[in-house]
């Protein structure tokens, strides 16, 4: 059953979010990408495989790992103003990996990790204003969606298999690895330009509120409640936070003067 979950759960979420992003554009795509599409299923599988205390400690690492994702978004946005997508993507992934290496040298607990993520989201949402105009979306290649789903399943299988050797903190730190963030940013940058990529990346930062809501519930409840109740509550918290993020983004769009 665990293997079936590894192979099906995350690819299903990735497919649904990809189709929603194509339907409603880069802002919605970024917001949905901020959801724990890989790290959420990873957390559930870790709880099943290695126990709830392991999952609780990994949840702390995941919160700090999402800080690295926000820094990835900042690095890509700044680089994209002067460079093409290959160098922008390389610098952004390098930023994520460097931040992960730094965080892993520290011992994190739940509340400092949650507070750090909240502060970084607030600062970068202010630092990365939404551009006023979005370019028209280009048609994605046919292989795009199947490739994302295969990559997602492979990542989940590899990480959950190696988690016992990596330990809970490092497993959590790695779980938000922005595989799809960099793919979406690079495609958007190449096809629609740097401003559209900035919209997408700001959406990921603001959408990280949903990530924080999910792991807030997991960190507090996974050792106290049954797993189905914990992860249903976590999903509800993520969806509520995602709705709030969407409201904030729409408000910013209305307040941004057209050029």
N, C-alpha and C positions, 0 to 999 in steps of 0.2 A: 504493500500500500504506500509506503514511504517513497519507493522508487517511482510509482505512478504519480504521486504528488510532485516530485521533482521534475518529471517530464511534462506535466500538464499545467500545473498551477500558474507559474510565471509566464510561460508562453501565451496562455489565455489572456492574462492581464495585459501583456505587451501588445497582443493583437488588437484588443478592444481599444486601448489608448491610442495606438497608431491610427486606427480608423477614425476615432473621434478627432484627433489632431488634423487629419486630412480634411475632415468635414468643416471644422470651425477655426482652423488657422493656427499660426505659430504661438499666439498667446495662450490659447487653450491647451495646445500641445505641450508647452512649457509647464503650465500648471499641473497637468496630469502626469508629466514626467517627474514632477516633484513628489508624487505619491511613492510609497515604498513598494514599487512593483517587483523588485528582486529581493530587497532586504526584508520585506514583510514575509513572503513565503519562506525565505531562508530562516528567519526567526522561528516560524512555526515548526519547520522541519528540525531545527536544532533542539527545540523543546521536546519533540517526539524522540529524537535520537539520543540526546545527551542529558536530558532532564531540564526541569524548569530553572534551577539555580544557574546552570550554564546559559540558558536563554536570557535570564535577567541580566547577567554580566555582559552578554553580547549586546543587549539592548543599549547599555551605556556606551559601548564602543560604537554602535550604529549612530547614536546621536552626535558623537564627536566626528564620525565619518561623514555625516551630512554637512558639517562645517567645512570639511575639505571639498565637498561638492560645490558649496557656495563660493569658495575661493577659486575653484576651477572655473565657475561662471564669470567671476570677476576677471581672471587672467585671460580667458578667451575674449571677453568683450573688449578689454583694453588692447589686446594684441590685434584684434580684427580691424581696428581703426587704421592700422598701418601695414598689415601683412595679409597675405592670402590665407585660405583655410588650412593648408597643410602645416604651416608654421604656427598658426594660431592654435590648432588642435594639439600640436606637440608641446607647446608651452603650457597649455592648460592642463594636459594630462601630467606633465612634469610637476606642475604646482600641486595637483592632487596627491601624487606619490610622495613628494617632499613633505607635505603637510601630514600625511599618514605616518611617515617615518618619525616625524617630530612628536606627534601625539602618542605614538606607541612607546616612546621612551618615558612617558609619564603614567602614573596610576590614576585612573579616572573613577569618580563616583557619580551617582545618578544626578543629583541636583546641580553640581557645577557643570556637568556635560549639557544638561537641558538649558541652563542659563546662558552658557556660551553660544549655543545654537540660536537661542532667541535674540541675543545681542547682535550676532553676525547677520541674521536675516534682516533685522531692523536697519542696520547700517548699510547693507548692500542694496536693500530695496530703495533706500534713499539715494545711494551712490549710483545706481543704474536706472535712471529714469526711462520710462517707456517712450520710444520715438513716436512721433505723431502719425506717421504714415507707414503703412506696411505694403510691401511689394506683393504683386499677385503670385500665389503659389504655383510652382511648377509641378508637372506630373511626375511622381516618383517612378523608378524602374520597377518592373514586375517582380524582381527577386527581392525587393526591399523588405516586405513584410515577412515572407518565409525565413529570410536570413536573420531578422531580428528575433524571431521565435526560436530558431535553432540555437543562436548565440545565448539567448536567455536560459534555455534549458541546460546548455553545456556549462554556463557559469554557475548555476545553482547546484548542479551535480558535483562539479569540482570543489566548490567552496564548502558545501556541507560534508563532503567526503574528507576533506583536509582539515576541517574545523577542530577536531580533537587534537591534532598536532599543532595547529596555529594557536590554540587557546581562545577563550571567549572574547577577550578584548580585541585582539587583532582580527579575529573573524568578523566582529562587529564593525571595526574600522574599514575593512575591505568591502563589506556587503553593499554599501551604496556606490561602489565603483561606477562612474558615469559612462558606462558603455554606450548607452543609447543617447545620453546627453551629448556626447561628442559626435556621434553619428548624425543626430538631428541638427546640431549646430553647424557641422561641416556642410551637410547638404543644403541647409538654409542659407548659409554664408555663400556657398558657391552658386546657388540658383537664384537667390533673391537679394543678396548683398548683406553687408555688415549690419545695417540698421535692423533688418528682419531677424538676423541672428541674435542681436542684442535684445529684441523683444522676447524671443524664445528663452534666452538665458535668464532674463529678469523674471520670466514666468516660472522657471525652475526654482529660483531663489525664493520668490513669494510662495510658490507651491510647497516649499520645504516646511511651511507651517503644518501641512497635512502629515508630513513625515514625523515632525515633532509630536503631533497629537497621537499618532499611532504608537510611537515608542514611549510616550508618557504613560499610556495605559498599560503597555506590555511591561515596562519596568516596574510599575506599581502593583500590577495584578497577577503577573504570570505565576508567581509562587503562592498566591493566596486563593485564586479562583481556578475552576476547571479550565482546561485549555480552550474548549469551544467558546465559553463565555468570555474569556480574556480576549481572544482574537476577534470575536464579533464586536465587542465593545471597542477594540482598537480600530477596527474598520469603520465603525460609526464615527469615532472621533476624527479619523482621517478625512472622511467624507465631509463632515461638518466644517473642519478647518479648510478643506479645499473649497467649499462653497464660500467661506469668508474670504479666502484668497482671491477667488474670482470676483467677488463684490469689490474688493479693494482695487483690483486691476481695472475693472470697468469704470470705477470712479475716477481713477487716474487718467484713463483715456478721455473721459468727459471733461476733465479739468485741464488736459494738455491742449494748448492752442494749436490749431492746424496751421501748417506752413504752406 
